[in-house]
Amino acid sequence: MSRRSEAGYALVALVAAVTVMLIGLGAAAPTWRYVMQDDREQELIFRGTQIADAVARYQKKHGNALPVSLEVLVKGKFLRKEWKDPMTKDGTWRFVRPGEGIAPITARTSPPPTTRPPGPGVATRTRFGGILGVASLSDRQSLRLFNGSQRYSEWVFAVGQPRVVGKSPTVPGPRPAPRATPDTGGFPPPPGVSLPPGDANLP
């Protein structure tokens, strides 16, 4: 075999190897993006929980008063540091304020004028009074459910707010009414009253 033929086979093998490597990198890219998003998502849950718990401790010590900023929580040693939103580039949170309610505000619903979340870069430390907690400004779809929501902007971390990962929180409700029965003409018997057999055939 000539040197030219050997060089030709080597070139073909090199091209094939490079092609296989590029295909492998292309297949690994979505997996890597998933891993990175999952990591930031877990960090969001950790940071949001830390802030909400710090607000609760501040309230307990200051007669149910609310902090006006994360800086106040850090200076009072209720929070280790001013955590930033890991889902946005600038790390700006949406602060949950009194009167705003715990229900999340998303891009699909317009908040009341007095509780409109400020845009990125707007100072939010003393606007609208104290803070109950935080929520992300990212409207990106999440990998997991948090309190039944799959948008980061709907993940609210606030005092008194449940934090259920993977499903909707269970909300206690009224017990269902007893079913009607033919033996009582379509109505259930009163509590403690037993129906003797054969009454269903009475006129």
Beta strands, then each sheet from edge to edge (+ up, - down):
strand 1: 93-96
strand 2: 133-136
strand 3: 141-146
strand 4: 149-151
strand 5: 156-158
sheet 1: 1+ 2- 5+
sheet 2: 3+ 4-
end
